[in-house]
């Protein structure tokens, strides 16, 4: 897991659970599989409540703005229900030259369908530890130029390869998600073998179409940091990332 991804989801165990719908998704990290919290008692803010499909999930609220016909201004994301921003406004990203990633804004939301697990406490080294939190708590990063947002990334602790199920559970019953590319041969920069199990999907919403790239990182680079837990990453694009798919030599459907 990259350092900026770790920073974006550190201490996510608190604060967003009240907005989360739905029951746990099959294949996610759960209390039984981890043998950590199977018999514990949790407060309502720690639990996943059941919500009908007529309610709108935090991620769908975010994507409805993102999928608008014209590129969304940063201000359009200010008051999205159940999305909490850590940064009050976009921040200049001094590490990249790509115009469409020149600014970023970080926050968090809660994905539907996950349960309570052990989560990182946001510290490193000898102070690193685990606290109880919902696995669906994810870091959100908006990326764009000075005026508009062009991509959105979500990072969740623990690798979860059931990408389509996770996204589908965030959508309304009339929305669709379809696989458009998988079996990528090369890593994200077109060099080296692909180990992230990247897949690409097209999502059709009432507000319009968006595209998402999903991948996992399960490298255990340290037993005393959040990176040891692995992660799942979703990157949403306004247009089909055809050049990226080609560069990674993915199989297109």
Secondary structure, 3 states (H helix, E strand, C coil): CCHHHHHHHCCCCCCCHHHCCCCCCCCCCCHHHHCCCCCCCCCHHHCCCCCCCCCCCHHHHHHHHHCCCCCCEHHHHCCCCCCEECCCCCEECCCCCCHHHCEEEEEEEECCCCCEEEEECCCCHHHCCEEEEECCEEEEEEEECCCEEEEEEEEEECCCCCHHHHHHCCCCCCCEEEEEEECCCECCCCCCECCCCCEEEEEEECCEEEEEEEEEECCCCCCCCHHHHCEEEEEEECCCCHHHHHHCCCEEC
